[in-house]
Amino acid sequence: MKVNFISLAFALVVLATCSSFINKDEYQKPKNIIIMIGDGMGLSQMSAAYYYGDKEPNFSRFPIVGLSRTSSSSDKITDSAAGATAISAGKKTYNGAIGLDEDKKCVETLLEYFSKEGKSTGLVATSSITHATPASFFAHEKSRNSASSIAKQMLESPVDFFAGGGLKYFQKGSLIQDLEEKGFTINTTELDKKAPKTEGGRLGYILADDGMPKMIEGRGEYLKNASELAIDFLKDDEDGFFVMIEGSQIDWGGHANNSKYLITEVVDFDQAVGAVLDFARKDGKTLVIVTADHETGGFTLAAEEKKVPFQGTKRDYNSIAPTFSTGGHSAAMVPVLAYGPGAEKFAGIYENTEIHAKILELVK
């Protein structure tokens, strides 16, 4: 029998092409979703990692870049509670609201949705775990300042893993004991090097009275290690997992107009981003989104002004002097970086609520 080698070659090319499309689409619906929020991280904050880090930032590893508009329903300039709720629940709300819409009605968060769908869930922060951003993923409260009430809501939340500070809010009454009765193993001393097998299947680290120490005070690699620990603890779920990881204190450095504080927190956050991307690259089924709830400080990487003999003061465009325009938040757009199955959906300019909508479009 004669073989038509041209036809055979063509058929093989078609088959290979079709196979490549099949493989490309196979994980278009991500199994795992990781949202990383650099609280207060605008474009200038992210840019600082390129000038003050000791290596190419992990931010460069993202193939998709977008921009998010952050105004709340009550103000042109959002706070963290409304900004995080927009991402977690897809609803614009008033400044100060935790997991509520502008009419103060409870709205389902991504963490609650994914838990209902069978996925394991987690939260990591360098703030108290009751602080505005992490709270907006598991709690529902009229005011972000009700930290004790938010802590109690962890009892009824579907969170499987959490790490952060806030011990003073959990030491009231028998809350830690109550959490243990809900299946949590609670560690108030240090992170485990490897995720332990817990009797109740849940794990919580509460490692500071309120927020975790600053990087400039010796926090070390807590955020990177806690992120890896969360993934290690959650990754064996056959249905996948959802985790929110926050670099909380980028915002605090901005509020303080302290450039060293801010920049070291950004570089630390980028290190955690790198660890998450390493997992996502090997896993192949994980969508990673890096964004911010708002920009803080009106931070700018300005040229340093220097006195030049006989010429007065001149700007040195080869020397950066970080500056701030406010001690509060700004209305500036913030970056959205995406990697993994469905990442292309996150290109463009859109409202922060669209991050929530785009995630649900991918998984439903």
N, C-alpha and C positions, 0 to 999 in steps of 0.2 A: 504494500500500500504506500502510495506516495504521500509524503507529508509536506504541506504548504507551510514552509518555515516563516514566511512573511505573515500569514494569517495567525500562526501560532504565537509569534512574537507580539503581534498586535493584541491578541487575546490576553497574553500575560501582562502586558502594559495596562490594559483596561482593568484586569483583575486586581493588579497592584494598586491602581488608582482608586478603585472602589474600596479596597481594603483600607487604604489610608483615610478615606472619608469615614468609613465605619469606625475606625479607631479614634478618629478625631471627635466623632459625635458620641462615642461610648460614654465618656465621662463629662459630657456637656452639662449633665445634671450633677452638681458636686455632691459628694457624700458627706464631706466635712466642711464647715464654714468657720473661719477665724476672722473676727473683726478686731483690728488693733487701732485704738484711739489715742493719739497724742493730744492730750487735753491742752488747748491753747496753741496748738502747732499750726501756724500759718506758713506761707511759702518761705518767708525769711528765716523762720525758726528751722525749717527743714534744710534750707540752704546753708545754715551754720554748720551742719554736719560735714559739708564739703570743704570748709575752711579750717575747722578746728578738730576734726577727727584725725586719726593717724593712718587711715586707709580709706579706700573708696567706699562711700556709704552703701549700705544694703538697699537704700532707696533706689539706687540705680538698677537694681535687678528686676524692677517691675516693668513689664512691657506695655502696660496700659496706664494712662494718666488722665484724670479728669479734675474738675473743680466743682465744689459744692457751695451753694449759697445758704447762709446760716440764720437769717432773721427768724425770730419767733413770732407767734401770733399776737403777742402783746407789745413787742418792741422790735425796732430795726436791728438792735444789737442784742443777741441772745445771751443767756447764761448757760452754764453747763447742764442744768437740769432739763431745760427745754430743748437744748441742742442734742443731748443724748437721747431724750424721749423721741425726738423726730427720727433718729436713726433706729432706735430699738423698736418703736411702735408705728412709725410711718405717719405720725400726726403732728402738725404744728400745734404748739400749746404755749401757755403763758410762762414767763420766766419764774422759775421756782418749782414748777410742777414736776412730779416724779411719776411716770407711767400713767398720767391722766391726760385727757384731751382738754381743750380750752373751756369746756363746760364742766370740768372736774369729774368726768366719768372715766372709769377704768378702761384702759386699752391694752389689748394683748401685745406682749413684747415678743421679740424674736426668740428669746430664751424660752419663754412659755410655749410658743408655737412649736419649736423644735422638740421640746420635751414631750409635748402631746403627740408628736409624730414618731416618738420612740428613740430620739437621739439623746445621748448623754450631754450634759451642759456644764459650763464652767465660767468662772469670773476670776480675773487677776488684776490687781491694781497696786500702785505705790502709795495710794491714799488709804484712808479707812474704807473698808468694803461697803460701808453705809454712805459714802460720799456720793455726790450727785450723779456722776456717770455710771459707776457700777450699780448703784441703787436703781437707776432708770431701766435696768434690764431685768430686775426681779421684784421690785416693790411698786406700790401705788400709794402716793402720799401727796396731800395738797401743798406741803411745804418741804423743800429739801432740808430744812433745818431740823426736822423731826427725826434726828438720828436714832434715838432710842426706839421709836416706833418702827423705823425702817429695819433696825436690827431684829426686832421681833418677827417681822415679816419673812425673815429667812427661814423660820420654822415651817411655814406653809408653802414656801417656794419650791420649785422643782430643780433647784441647783444641786449638782452632784459634787462639784469641786469649787472651792474658792480659796484665794490667798490674798491677804492684804493686812491693813491695820484695823484699829477700831475696838481694841479690847475693852476700853472703858464703857462702851455701849453694850457689850455682851456680858459684862460682869454684874450688871444690875439684875437682881433676883436670881433665878435659877436658869438663865437662858442657855448657858453652855451645857448644863446637864440636860435641858430640854432638847437641844440640838443633838446631843448624843443619843437620846431616846428616839430621835427621828432618823437614826442610822448614820450620823456623822461621827467620824473620829476627829476630834479637835486637838490640834497641836498649837500651843502658844509659845513654843521655845525656838524652833528653827525649822527650815525646810528639810525634808528628807532628800537624800541624794537620788533615791529611786522611789517611784510611786509605790507605797505599800499596799498590800491587799487588806482592805478593811472589812470588818465583820458586817457592817451595815451597808457597805457599798458606796459610802459617801465620805468625803474628806474635806476638812477645813483648816486653814492656817490663819491664825490671828496673831500677828507677830509684833505689834506695836500698840501703844496705848491709844494713839489716834493715827496720824499718817506715818508711813515708814520714814526712816531717816533720809536726809538728802544725800545725793551722790557725793557732794563735797564734805559730807560728814561721815563718809565711810560705809554707805549702804552696800557697796560692792555689786556683785552680779545677781542680786536678788531677782530683778525683773526677768532677766534671761533664764535663770534657773527655775523660777516659778512658772514661766511660760512652758518650758520643756517638761516640767513636772505635770502640769495640767494636761498637756498632750499625751504624755506617757500614761496618765491615769485614765484618760477618756478614750484612747484610740482603739481599744479592743472591742468597743461596741459595734456589733455587726450592722447596726442602722446608722452609724456615724455619730459625729458629735458637733456641738456648737460651743465656741468659747469667745468671750470678749476679754481683751487684754488692754489695759490702759496705762500709758505713761502719764500719770496724773500730775506730776510736779513740774512739767514744762510750763504749765499754767501758773503755778505758784512763783516760779522764777520771773515770769512776765509781770505778775502783779507786784512783785517786789522791785521791779526794774533792775534786777540783778542779772547781768549778762552771763557771769560765770555759772551761777546757779542754773539758769535756763539752758545754756549750751551743754553743760555736762549731762543734764537730763535728756536732751535731744540725742546726744551721742549714745547714751545708755539705752534709750528707746530703740535706736537704730540697731544696736547689738541684739536686742530681743527680736526685732524684725528679722534679722539674719538667721537666728535659730529657727524661727517659725518657717521661713522660706526654705531652709535646708530640709525640714520635715516635708513640706508641701512638694518640693521637687522630687523627693524619693517616693512619696506616696502616690502622686499623680491624680488624686481624687479630691484634693483639698483646694477650696477657694480661699484666698487670703485678700482681705481688704484693709488698707491702711488709710486712715483719715483723721479728722479732728472735729470737735464739736463747735469750735470757734477759734479765732485768733485772739491772743492776749498781749497787751502791752504796746501795740502799734510798733512792734519790733522792726528795726531796720539795720542792715549791715552797711552803715554809712562810711564814707571816707574820713580818715582821721584828719583833724585840723592841727597843723603844726606851725610854730612860729619860725619864720625864716629871717635870718639877719638882713636888715635893711629893706625887707620886702613885706613885713607884716605877717599876717596869718594866711596860710594857703592850705588847701585840701590836698592831702597825699593820696592819690588814687591807687597806690600800691600798699596802703596800710588801712586795715579795717578797724573802725571804732563802733561797736554795737551801741545803738541808741534806742530810746523809747519815746513814744509820743503820748502815752497814757498809762495810768496805773490800773486801768480796767480792761475790758474787752473792746474789740473793734468789729466793724461790719465787713471786714475783708473776707473774700472767699478763701476757702481752705482746700488743700489738695485731697484727691482721692486716688490712691494707687491700687491696682488690682493684678492678681496673679492666679493662674489656675483655671479650671473649667468655668467658662462663662465670663471670664475677666473682661472680654471686649465690650460687654454691656455697660461698663463703668466709664467709658470714655465720654467726653463732652462736658457741658456746663449744665447743672441742674440743681434743684432744691435738695436740701439734705434728706427730706422725706423719701426722695427717689432711691436712695441707697437701700432702704427697707423694701421698697417696691421691686427693685431690680433683683434683690436676693430671692424674694418670693416667686417672681416670674421664673427664675432658674430652677427652683426646687419643686414647684407644683406641677 
